[in-house]
Amino acid sequence: MWAYESVFYQIYPLGFCGAPFENDGMCESRILKVLDWIPHLKKLNINAVYFSPVFESDTHGYNTRDFQKIDVRLGTNSDFAEVCRALHENGIKVVLDGVFNHVGRGFWAFRDVLEKREQSPYVGWFQRIDFSGNSCYNDGLWYEGWEGNYDLVKLNLHNDEVVNHILESVRRWVSEFDIDGLRLDVAYCLDEGFLRRLRAFTDSLKPEFFLLGEMLHGDYNRLVNDSMLHSATNYECYKGLYSSFNSMNMFEINHSLMRQFGPENWTLYKGKHLMSFVDNHDVTRVASILTNPEHLRLIYTLAFTMPGIPCVYYGSEWGTKALKSDGDPALRASFEKPEWNALSEHISKLAKIKRKSPALNYGGFRSVLLTNKQCIFERKTDGERVLIAINADSEDFYAHFDAGCGRAVDLLTGEPHDFGGGSRLGGYEGRVWLLINR
């Protein structure tokens, strides 16, 4: 699967392109801005882009009006096809947000229900419509909104007409844009029968079509398996990554990684490829959540070398700050052009290493050395061994452990390394050693 050997870049298009929050109906080809960023993506060694919602919606993208039309605030279907074509020509895969749990109040079928009420042929498309009730919009009917949000009208995924409409939309996305996968919004809420149908359909539609699910909690195995999703968002390790640095307690992230991917028989997700991230469009930017800016390079080093598929949120590669408490517009900003600094360069090196390393793409996980402020772990396949060393402390640390061989090369610097007599880690230093068995 191509995704397991990839580094993703997440773009929230409406914010990235500086579109107005309310859908004003004015068509402007803002999505073509992505074309100007392709050289930046290539310099970062990105080979897959995940676009948050791009289809016509009421406001923020997750309240869809039409699954088959690009949001006019971003441009036309032809504009987006041009963007996808350019990305593919540059070796970059395209994954779209599939928002199938709910739609917006402006969704064409729901508007028909509001107009025709019981006479609408689309009443059965939505969850639990009650014409004797009401909502906060005072429509004279009640319906189920996602988590009580009545601007997000829940779809009835047990209705074959609804499922067929979604599948036909996905078919059109592949035909028009040649997309390579979907990220399923609130996948933990989706009907499992629907997910099985979607997986079977996309498997037949395009080889290695990738399905990623948004999962915030619970057992990822419930949805990540051979009949449903290929991957899920690893929120457990998202929290463990920044918390381990802020509390100077590397035991936390190590515990999660051992629980998920360690060598024991009871390990939960051994051999699976969850999506690793340090921030996204829903959470505080990592540069704002870390209490020590010296840890920025280290948290990305961990995210790129732990088991999983790393994803970078646009703008965070140069250390942009934004707080969740300041609202979604702060998290989903528009930048005139990409920036490049030492952090960007470090992430670019990590991405190049990750994409080329069988051990980092497919290897097992073993903890080698662990203290409150340091950790060393091994990623290993039959043909390659890589050791990752992190020193979160400002002071030098001398690590004494059995590497199983005497020589290595640091993949970040290209410098040779000899394990004889212990290994010195400078303050706030990370190492990615490729072991040489001769």
ABEGO torsion letter per residue (X at the ends): XAAAABBBBBBBAAAAAGBBABBAGBBBBAAAAAAAAAAAAAAAGBABBBBBBABBBABAGABBABAABBBAAAEBAAAAAAAAAAAAAAGBBBBBBBBAABBBAABAAAAAAAAAEAABAAAAABBGBBAABBBAAGAGBBBBBBGGBAABBBBBAABAAAAAAAAAAAAAAAAAAGBAEBBBBGAAABBAAAAAAAAAAAAAABBGBBBBBBBABEBAAAABBAABBABBBBAAAAAAAAAAAAAGBAAAAAAAAAAAABABAABAABGBBBBBBABBAABBBAAAABABAAAAAAAAAAAAABBEBBBBBBGAAAGBBBBAAAEAAAABBBBABBBBBAAAAAAAAAAAAAAABAAAAABBBBBABBBAABBBBBBBBAABBBBBBBBABABBBBBBBBAGBABBBBAAAGBBBBABGEBBBBBGBBBBBBBBBX
